[in-house]
């Protein structure tokens, strides 16, 4: 079974996954699962659900994310929500302090 097939089968019973979860549950190598997930992510078949340090959890995109109406870019979202960026935006009049 390929990494892509393993991820597809795993997501039929789970909402999210990280590489280590699938590798331990299915016996696939961590490298094959991570390579397949990265290819699926670049193709838009997966989105990042959350990220804690170096562990990334992926999930299937919903309808709004597939059509491009919702941004899944976590880096910019984290930046916008930071206290430093709120101060910068309040100086330039984008948000009220």
N, CA, C and O atoms as a Tinker XYZ file with bonds, in Angstrom:
   388  protein
     1  N      0.847000   -1.175000    0.000000    73     2
     2  CA     0.000000    0.000000    0.000000    64     1     3
     3  C      0.892000    1.237000    0.000000    63     2     4     5
     4  O      1.868000    1.313000    0.746000    81     3
     5  N      0.549000    2.189000   -0.834000    73     3     6
     6  CA     1.346000    3.413000   -0.919000    64     5     7
     7  C      0.990000    4.360000    0.219000    63     6     8     9
     8  O      0.012000    4.149000    0.936000    81     7
     9  N      1.788000    5.392000    0.371000    73     7    10
    10  CA     1.529000    6.381000    1.408000    64     9    11
    11  C      0.217000    7.110000    1.185000    63    10    12    13
    12  O     -0.514000    7.383000    2.137000    81    11
    13  N     -0.086000    7.427000   -0.066000    73    11    14
    14  CA    -1.338000    8.112000   -0.408000    64    13    15
    15  C     -2.544000    7.243000   -0.049000    63    14    16    17
    16  O     -3.518000    7.731000    0.523000    81    15
    17  N     -2.475000    5.972000   -0.382000    73    15    18
    18  CA    -3.569000    5.053000   -0.063000    64    17    19
    19  C     -3.737000    4.902000    1.444000    63    18    20    21
    20  O     -4.857000    4.834000    1.951000    81    19
    21  N     -2.627000    4.851000    2.145000    73    19    22
    22  CA    -2.663000    4.733000    3.598000    64    21    23
    23  C     -3.345000    5.950000    4.219000    63    22    24    25
    24  O     -4.185000    5.805000    5.108000    81    23
    25  N     -2.990000    7.139000    3.757000    73    23    26
    26  CA    -3.588000    8.372000    4.277000    64    25    27
    27  C     -5.080000    8.407000    3.961000    63    26    28    29
    28  O     -5.886000    8.761000    4.821000    81    27
    29  N     -5.452000    8.048000    2.746000    73    27    30
    30  CA    -6.856000    8.050000    2.341000    64    29    31
    31  C     -7.680000    7.095000    3.201000    63    30    32    33
    32  O     -8.775000    7.441000    3.645000    81    31
    33  N     -7.157000    5.906000    3.433000    73    31    34
    34  CA    -7.876000    4.932000    4.264000    64    33    35
    35  C     -7.979000    5.400000    5.714000    63    34    36    37
    36  O     -9.015000    5.222000    6.355000    81    35
    37  N     -6.914000    5.992000    6.226000    73    35    38
    38  CA    -6.905000    6.473000    7.612000    64    37    39
    39  C     -7.926000    7.588000    7.806000    63    38    40    41
    40  O     -8.600000    7.646000    8.835000    81    39
    41  N     -8.039000    8.476000    6.817000    73    39    42
    42  CA    -8.962000    9.607000    6.938000    64    41    43
    43  C    -10.423000    9.190000    6.805000    63    42    44    45
    44  O    -11.313000    9.998000    7.073000    81    43
    45  N    -10.690000    7.965000    6.403000    73    43    46
    46  CA   -12.075000    7.479000    6.365000    64    45    47
    47  C    -12.617000    7.269000    7.773000    63    46    48    49
    48  O    -13.827000    7.326000    7.988000    81    47
    49  N    -11.728000    7.025000    8.735000    73    47    50
    50  CA   -12.160000    6.765000   10.112000    64    49    51
    51  C    -11.701000    7.833000   11.102000    63    50    52    53
    52  O    -12.133000    7.823000   12.255000    81    51
    53  N    -10.838000    8.749000   10.679000    73    51    54
    54  CA   -10.327000    9.795000   11.564000    64    53    55
    55  C    -10.468000   11.147000   10.875000    63    54    56    57
    56  O    -10.444000   11.230000    9.648000    81    55
    57  N    -10.616000   12.210000   11.675000    73    55    58
    58  CA   -10.744000   13.554000   11.109000    64    57    59
    59  C     -9.390000   14.166000   10.769000    63    58    60    61
    60  O     -9.249000   14.818000    9.734000    81    59
    61  N     -8.393000   13.963000   11.628000    73    59    62
    62  CA    -7.074000   14.548000   11.430000    64    61    63
    63  C     -6.015000   13.473000   11.613000    63    62    64    65
    64  O     -6.290000   12.382000   12.114000    81    63
    65  N     -4.792000   13.804000   11.193000    73    63    66
    66  CA    -3.681000   12.877000   11.402000    64    65    67
    67  C     -2.372000   13.634000   11.423000    63    66    68    69
    68  O     -2.260000   14.736000   10.885000    81    67
    69  N     -1.392000   13.029000   12.048000    73    67    70
    70  CA    -0.009000   13.467000   11.920000    64    69    71
    71  C      0.774000   12.250000   11.421000    63    70    72    73
    72  O      0.259000   11.132000   11.452000    81    71
    73  N      1.979000   12.450000   10.973000    73    71    74
    74  CA     2.755000   11.369000   10.368000    64    73    75
    75  C      2.934000   10.195000   11.318000    63    74    76    77
    76  O      2.780000    9.038000   10.925000    81    75
    77  N      3.259000   10.496000   12.564000    73    75    78
    78  CA     3.541000    9.436000   13.533000    64    77    79
    79  C      2.310000    8.581000   13.817000    63    78    80    81
    80  O      2.431000    7.371000   14.008000    81    79
    81  N      1.123000    9.197000   13.848000    73    79    82
    82  CA    -0.102000    8.434000   14.090000    64    81    83
    83  C     -0.334000    7.392000   13.008000    63    82    84    85
    84  O     -0.613000    6.231000   13.308000    81    83
    85  N     -0.220000    7.800000   11.759000    73    83    86
    86  CA    -0.457000    6.864000   10.657000    64    85    87
    87  C      0.637000    5.816000   10.603000    63    86    88    89
    88  O      0.353000    4.639000   10.380000    81    87
    89  N      1.870000    6.218000   10.802000    73    87    90
    90  CA     2.974000    5.261000   10.748000    64    89    91
    91  C      2.829000    4.186000   11.817000    63    90    92    93
    92  O      3.074000    3.011000   11.546000    81    91
    93  N      2.439000    4.567000   13.016000    73    91    94
    94  CA     2.296000    3.577000   14.084000    64    93    95
    95  C      1.038000    2.732000   13.908000    63    94    96    97
    96  O      1.036000    1.552000   14.260000    81    95
    97  N     -0.037000    3.320000   13.365000    73    95    98
    98  CA    -1.288000    2.584000   13.203000    64    97    99
    99  C     -1.252000    1.596000   12.045000    63    98   100   101
   100  O     -1.900000    0.550000   12.097000    81    99
   101  N     -0.503000    1.921000   11.006000    73    99   102
   102  CA    -0.529000    1.095000    9.801000    64   101   103
   103  C      0.756000    0.319000    9.542000    63   102   104   105
   104  O      0.759000   -0.621000    8.747000    81   103
   105  N      1.838000    0.695000   10.195000    73   103   106
   106  CA     3.103000    0.025000    9.954000    64   105   107
   107  C      3.879000    0.581000    8.773000    63   106   108   109
   108  O      4.936000    0.055000    8.425000    81   107
   109  N      3.372000    1.633000    8.154000    73   107   110
   110  CA     4.086000    2.284000    7.056000    64   109   111
   111  C      5.274000    3.050000    7.613000    63   110   112   113
   112  O      5.294000    3.419000    8.787000    81   111
   113  N      6.253000    3.284000    6.771000    73   111   114
   114  CA     7.397000    4.067000    7.227000    64   113   115
   115  C      7.006000    5.529000    7.337000    63   114   116   117
   116  O      6.149000    6.016000    6.599000    81   115
   117  N      7.638000    6.211000    8.256000    73   115   118
   118  CA     7.371000    7.630000    8.477000    64   117   119
   119  C      7.704000    8.439000    7.222000    63   118   120   121
   120  O      7.007000    9.402000    6.901000    81   119
   121  N      8.754000    8.055000    6.521000    73   119   122
   122  CA     9.167000    8.784000    5.319000    64   121   123
   123  C      8.124000    8.687000    4.210000    63   122   124   125
   124  O      7.829000    9.685000    3.553000    81   123
   125  N      7.565000    7.505000    3.996000    73   123   126
   126  CA     6.582000    7.362000    2.914000    64   125   127
   127  C      5.301000    8.132000    3.230000    63   126   128   129
   128  O      4.693000    8.725000    2.339000    81   127
   129  N      4.900000    8.121000    4.479000    73   127   130
   130  CA     3.696000    8.859000    4.871000    64   129   131
   131  C      3.929000   10.360000    4.750000    63   130   132   133
   132  O      3.064000   11.079000    4.248000    81   131
   133  N      5.074000   10.841000    5.199000    73   131   134
   134  CA     5.341000   12.283000    5.146000    64   133   135
   135  C      5.480000   12.765000    3.706000    63   134   136   137
   136  O      5.012000   13.855000    3.379000    81   135
   137  N      6.110000   11.982000    2.845000    73   135   138
   138  CA     6.243000   12.380000    1.444000    64   137   139
   139  C      4.883000   12.436000    0.766000    63   138   140   141
   140  O      4.593000   13.372000    0.021000    81   139
   141  N      4.052000   11.440000    1.024000    73   139   142
   142  CA     2.715000   11.429000    0.424000    64   141   143
   143  C      1.873000   12.584000    0.942000    63   142   144   145
   144  O      1.154000   13.214000    0.167000    81   143
   145  N      1.946000   12.875000    2.239000    73   143   146
   146  CA     1.165000   13.975000    2.806000    64   145   147
   147  C      1.626000   15.312000    2.240000    63   146   148   149
   148  O      0.797000   16.176000    1.956000    81   147
   149  N      2.912000   15.497000    2.075000    73   147   150
   150  CA     3.415000   16.753000    1.516000    64   149   151
   151  C      2.957000   16.930000    0.073000    63   150   152   153
   152  O      2.595000   18.038000   -0.323000    81   151
   153  N      2.965000   15.859000   -0.719000    73   151   154
   154  CA     2.487000   15.944000   -2.103000    64   153   155
   155  C      0.992000   16.245000   -2.135000    63   154   156   157
   156  O      0.536000   17.050000   -2.947000    81   155
   157  N      0.234000   15.604000   -1.258000    73   155   158
   158  CA    -1.208000   15.839000   -1.206000    64   157   159
   159  C     -1.514000   17.257000   -0.736000    63   158   160   161
   160  O     -2.474000   17.871000   -1.202000    81   159
   161  N     -0.706000   17.781000    0.183000    73   159   162
   162  CA    -0.880000   19.152000    0.661000    64   161   163
   163  C     -0.630000   20.150000   -0.462000    63   162   164   165
   164  O     -1.410000   21.084000   -0.648000    81   163
   165  N      0.455000   19.956000   -1.212000    73   163   166
   166  CA     0.771000   20.856000   -2.324000    64   165   167
   167  C     -0.284000   20.792000   -3.427000    63   166   168   169
   168  O     -0.514000   21.779000   -4.127000    81   167
   169  N     -0.924000   19.629000   -3.583000    73   167   170
   170  CA    -1.964000   19.470000   -4.593000    64   169   171
   171  C     -3.321000   19.996000   -4.115000    63   170   172   173
   172  O     -4.270000   20.046000   -4.897000    81   171
   173  N     -3.423000   20.384000   -2.852000    73   171   174
   174  CA    -4.665000   20.914000   -2.319000    64   173   175
   175  C     -5.616000   19.851000   -1.802000    63   174   176   177
   176  O     -6.774000   20.149000   -1.509000    81   175
   177  N     -5.148000   18.619000   -1.687000    73   175   178
   178  CA    -5.995000   17.531000   -1.203000    64   177   179
   179  C     -6.054000   17.489000    0.322000    63   178   180   181
   180  O     -6.969000   16.888000    0.886000    81   179
   181  N     -5.101000   18.112000    0.990000    73   179   182
   182  CA    -5.054000   18.184000    2.446000    64   181   183
   183  C     -4.815000   19.627000    2.865000    63   182   184   185
   184  O     -4.244000   20.414000    2.110000    81   183
   185  N     -5.255000   19.970000    4.073000    73   183   186
   186  CA    -4.947000   21.272000    4.651000    64   185   187
   187  C     -4.375000   21.054000    6.046000    63   186   188   189
   188  O     -4.614000   20.023000    6.674000    81   187
   189  N     -3.624000   22.029000    6.516000    73   187   190
   190  CA    -3.052000   21.956000    7.861000    64   189   191
   191  C     -4.140000   22.294000    8.860000    63   190   192   193
   192  O     -4.761000   23.354000    8.780000    81   191
   193  N     -4.369000   21.394000    9.797000    73   191   194
   194  CA    -5.374000   21.616000   10.831000    64   193   195
   195  C     -4.776000   22.398000   11.993000    63   194   196   197
   196  O     -5.359000   23.380000   12.451000    81   195
   197  N     -3.627000   21.967000   12.463000    73   195   198
   198  CA    -2.918000   22.675000   13.537000    64   197   199
   199  C     -1.452000   22.281000   13.495000    63   198   200   201
   200  O     -1.063000   21.293000   12.872000    81   199
   201  N     -0.664000   23.077000   14.173000    73   199   202
   202  CA     0.784000   22.862000   14.179000    64   201   203
   203  C      1.292000   23.166000   15.572000    63   202   204   205
   204  O      1.091000   24.263000   16.093000    81   203
   205  N      1.952000   22.190000   16.172000    73   203   206
   206  CA     2.553000   22.378000   17.484000    64   205   207
   207  C      4.017000   21.986000   17.359000    63   206   208   209
   208  O      4.362000   20.820000   17.168000    81   207
   209  N      4.847000   22.983000   17.473000    73   207   210
   210  CA     6.278000   22.856000   17.301000    64   209   211
   211  C      6.562000   22.240000   15.947000    63   210   212   213
   212  O      6.325000   22.898000   14.934000    81   211
   213  N      7.055000   21.017000   15.873000    73   211   214
   214  CA     7.350000   20.409000   14.572000    64   213   215
   215  C      6.303000   19.394000   14.124000    63   214   216   217
   216  O      6.420000   18.813000   13.044000    81   215
   217  N      5.306000   19.184000   14.932000    73   215   218
   218  CA     4.273000   18.213000   14.590000    64   217   219
   219  C      3.119000   18.931000   13.902000    63   218   220   221
   220  O      2.559000   19.886000   14.439000    81   219
   221  N      2.772000   18.459000   12.708000    73   219   222
   222  CA     1.720000   19.066000   11.912000    64   221   223
   223  C      0.586000   18.057000   11.760000    63   222   224   225
   224  O      0.816000   16.903000   11.402000    81   223
   225  N     -0.639000   18.502000   12.037000    73   223   226
   226  CA    -1.812000   17.665000   11.838000    64   225   227
   227  C     -2.522000   18.136000   10.582000    63   226   228   229
   228  O     -2.763000   19.329000   10.402000    81   227
   229  N     -2.853000   17.195000    9.721000    73   227   230
   230  CA    -3.540000   17.480000    8.468000    64   229   231
   231  C     -4.968000   16.972000    8.536000    63   230   232   233
   232  O     -5.300000   16.122000    9.363000    81   231
   233  N     -5.814000   17.504000    7.654000    73   231   234
   234  CA    -7.189000   17.036000    7.498000    64   233   235
   235  C     -7.618000   17.307000    6.067000    63   234   236   237
   236  O     -6.920000   17.981000    5.310000    81   235
   237  N     -8.781000   16.770000    5.710000    73   235   238
   238  CA    -9.339000   17.039000    4.392000    64   237   239
   239  C     -9.926000   18.443000    4.378000    63   238   240   241
   240  O    -10.472000   18.878000    5.392000    81   239
   241  N     -9.835000   19.166000    3.272000    73   239   242
   242  CA   -10.409000   20.516000    3.221000    64   241   243
   243  C    -11.927000   20.453000    3.138000    63   242   244   245
   244  O    -12.485000   19.511000    2.575000    81   243
   245  N    -12.599000   21.461000    3.700000    73   243   246
   246  CA   -14.049000   21.539000    3.562000    64   245   247
   247  C    -14.385000   22.282000    2.269000    63   246   248   249
   248  O    -13.486000   22.691000    1.534000    81   247
   249  N    -15.662000   22.453000    1.998000    73   247   250
   250  CA   -16.087000   23.056000    0.731000    64   249   251
   251  C    -15.577000   24.485000    0.554000    63   250   252   253
   252  O    -15.156000   24.864000   -0.539000    81   251
   253  N    -15.615000   25.275000    1.622000    73   251   254
   254  CA   -15.160000   26.667000    1.528000    64   253   255
   255  C    -13.661000   26.737000    1.229000    63   254   256   257
   256  O    -13.217000   27.606000    0.478000    81   255
   257  N    -12.894000   25.835000    1.808000    73   255   258
   258  CA   -11.445000   25.828000    1.564000    64   257   259
   259  C    -11.132000   25.343000    0.151000    63   258   260   261
   260  O    -10.162000   25.794000   -0.459000    81   259
   261  N    -11.941000   24.432000   -0.369000    73   259   262
   262  CA   -11.726000   23.945000   -1.743000    64   261   263
   263  C    -11.984000   25.045000   -2.762000    63   262   264   265
   264  O    -11.292000   25.131000   -3.776000    81   263
   265  N    -12.982000   25.890000   -2.496000    73   263   266
   266  CA   -13.315000   26.954000   -3.439000    64   265   267
   267  C    -12.442000   28.191000   -3.256000    63   266   268   269
   268  O    -12.491000   29.102000   -4.082000    81   267
   269  N    -11.647000   28.241000   -2.193000    73   267   270
   270  CA   -10.741000   29.360000   -1.975000    64   269   271
   271  C    -11.354000   30.511000   -1.206000    63   270   272   273
   272  O    -10.775000   31.596000   -1.163000    81   271
   273  N    -12.516000   30.301000   -0.595000    73   271   274
   274  CA   -13.158000   31.382000    0.149000    64   273   275
   275  C    -12.576000   31.565000    1.541000    63   274   276   277
   276  O    -12.759000   32.617000    2.154000    81   275
   277  N    -11.877000   30.552000    2.047000    73   275   278
   278  CA   -11.300000   30.606000    3.382000    64   277   279
   279  C     -9.806000   30.354000    3.257000    63   278   280   281
   280  O     -9.385000   29.411000    2.586000    81   279
   281  N     -9.017000   31.184000    3.893000    73   279   282
   282  CA    -7.569000   31.020000    3.859000    64   281   283
   283  C     -7.134000   29.981000    4.881000    63   282   284   285
   284  O     -7.618000   29.970000    6.013000    81   283
   285  N     -6.220000   29.108000    4.478000    73   283   286
   286  CA    -5.687000   28.117000    5.399000    64   285   287
   287  C     -4.248000   28.432000    5.772000    63   286   288   289
   288  O     -3.549000   27.576000    6.314000    81   287
   289  N     -3.793000   29.651000    5.489000    73   287   290
   290  CA    -2.431000   30.033000    5.783000    64   289   291
   291  C     -2.323000   30.392000    7.264000    63   290   292   293
   292  O     -2.733000   31.477000    7.676000    81   291
   293  N     -1.782000   29.494000    8.046000    73   291   294
   294  CA    -1.712000   29.680000    9.488000    64   293   295
   295  C     -0.695000   30.729000    9.900000    63   294   296   297
   296  O     -0.873000   31.386000   10.925000    81   295
   297  N      0.359000   30.900000    9.131000    73   295   298
   298  CA     1.405000   31.854000    9.503000    64   297   299
   299  C      0.849000   33.270000    9.510000    63   298   300   301
   300  O      1.072000   34.013000   10.466000    81   299
   301  N      0.128000   33.657000    8.462000    73   299   302
   302  CA    -0.429000   35.004000    8.415000    64   301   303
   303  C     -1.518000   35.186000    9.456000    63   302   304   305
   304  O     -1.646000   36.266000   10.032000    81   303
   305  N     -2.309000   34.140000    9.707000    73   303   306
   306  CA    -3.354000   34.239000   10.720000    64   305   307
   307  C     -2.744000   34.436000   12.104000    63   306   308   309
   308  O     -3.237000   35.249000   12.886000    81   307
   309  N     -1.679000   33.704000   12.415000    73   307   310
   310  CA    -1.001000   33.872000   13.698000    64   309   311
   311  C     -0.409000   35.265000   13.809000    63   310   312   313
   312  O     -0.446000   35.871000   14.879000    81   311
   313  N      0.131000   35.775000   12.723000    73   311   314
   314  CA     0.724000   37.112000   12.718000    64   313   315
   315  C     -0.340000   38.170000   12.971000    63   314   316   317
   316  O     -0.133000   39.086000   13.767000    81   315
   317  N     -1.483000   38.047000   12.291000    73   315   318
   318  CA    -2.557000   39.026000   12.471000    64   317   319
   319  C     -3.080000   39.038000   13.899000    63   318   320   321
   320  O     -3.487000   40.087000   14.400000    81   319
   321  N     -3.074000   37.898000   14.555000    73   319   322
   322  CA    -3.612000   37.797000   15.906000    64   321   323
   323  C     -2.597000   38.132000   16.991000    63   322   324   325
   324  O     -2.952000   38.177000   18.169000    81   323
   325  N     -1.345000   38.368000   16.621000    73   323   326
   326  CA    -0.331000   38.663000   17.626000    64   325   327
   327  C     -0.515000   40.081000   18.164000    63   326   328   329
   328  O     -1.039000   40.960000   17.479000    81   327
   329  N     -0.079000   40.279000   19.385000    73   327   330
   330  CA    -0.199000   41.592000   20.021000    64   329   331
   331  C      0.634000   42.641000   19.291000    63   330   332   333
   332  O      0.217000   43.794000   19.176000    81   331
   333  N      1.808000   42.250000   18.798000    73   331   334
   334  CA     2.666000   43.205000   18.089000    64   333   335
   335  C      1.987000   43.697000   16.815000    63   334   336   337
   336  O      2.025000   44.890000   16.516000    81   335
   337  N      1.371000   42.795000   16.066000    73   335   338
   338  CA     0.719000   43.204000   14.827000    64   337   339
   339  C     -0.523000   44.052000   15.122000    63   338   340   341
   340  O     -0.846000   44.958000   14.354000    81   339
   341  N     -1.211000   43.769000   16.215000    73   339   342
   342  CA    -2.359000   44.599000   16.587000    64   341   343
   343  C     -1.918000   46.030000   16.867000    63   342   344   345
   344  O     -2.623000   46.977000   16.518000    81   343
   345  N     -0.751000   46.190000   17.499000    73   343   346
   346  CA    -0.232000   47.543000   17.755000    64   345   347
   347  C      0.121000   48.237000   16.448000    63   346   348   349
   348  O     -0.174000   49.419000   16.273000    81   347
   349  N      0.749000   47.515000   15.532000    73   347   350
   350  CA     1.124000   48.105000   14.240000    64   349   351
   351  C     -0.129000   48.517000   13.472000    63   350   352   353
   352  O     -0.183000   49.615000   12.917000    81   351
   353  N     -1.124000   47.653000   13.438000    73   351   354
   354  CA    -2.345000   47.972000   12.702000    64   353   355
   355  C     -3.116000   49.107000   13.341000    63   354   356   357
   356  O     -3.796000   49.857000   12.640000    81   355
   357  N     -3.029000   49.255000   14.659000    73   355   358
   358  CA    -3.737000   50.362000   15.307000    64   357   359
   359  C     -3.064000   51.698000   14.952000    63   358   360   361
   360  O     -3.741000   52.721000   14.854000    81   359
   361  N     -1.746000   51.695000   14.760000    73   359   362
   362  CA    -1.029000   52.920000   14.372000    64   361   363
   363  C     -1.446000   53.338000   12.976000    63   362   364   365
   364  O     -1.624000   54.527000   12.711000    81   363
   365  N     -1.604000   52.375000   12.080000    73   363   366
   366  CA    -1.939000   52.689000   10.696000    64   365   367
   367  C     -3.437000   52.749000   10.458000    63   366   368   369
   368  O     -3.871000   52.880000    9.314000    81   367
   369  N     -4.239000   52.656000   11.515000    73   367   370
   370  CA    -5.670000   52.880000   11.395000    64   369   371
   371  C     -6.480000   51.705000   10.912000    63   370   372   373
   372  O     -7.644000   51.886000   10.555000    81   371
   373  N     -5.928000   50.513000   10.884000    73   371   374
   374  CA    -6.694000   49.352000   10.401000    64   373   375
   375  C     -7.632000   48.799000   11.467000    63   374   376   377
   376  O     -8.714000   48.311000   11.140000    81   375
   377  N     -7.238000   48.866000   12.729000    73   375   378
   378  CA    -8.095000   48.416000   13.802000    64   377   379
   379  C     -8.067000   49.461000   14.910000    63   378   380   381
   380  O     -7.140000   50.265000   15.000000    81   379
   381  N     -9.072000   49.438000   15.731000    73   379   382
   382  CA    -9.147000   50.386000   16.842000    64   381   383
   383  C     -8.424000   49.794000   18.044000    63   382   384   385
   384  O     -8.591000   48.615000   18.354000    81   383
   385  N     -7.626000   50.604000   18.716000    73   383   386
   386  CA    -6.854000   50.138000   19.889000    64   385   387
   387  C     -7.714000   50.044000   21.108000    63   386   388
   388  O     -7.231000   49.671000   22.178000    81   387
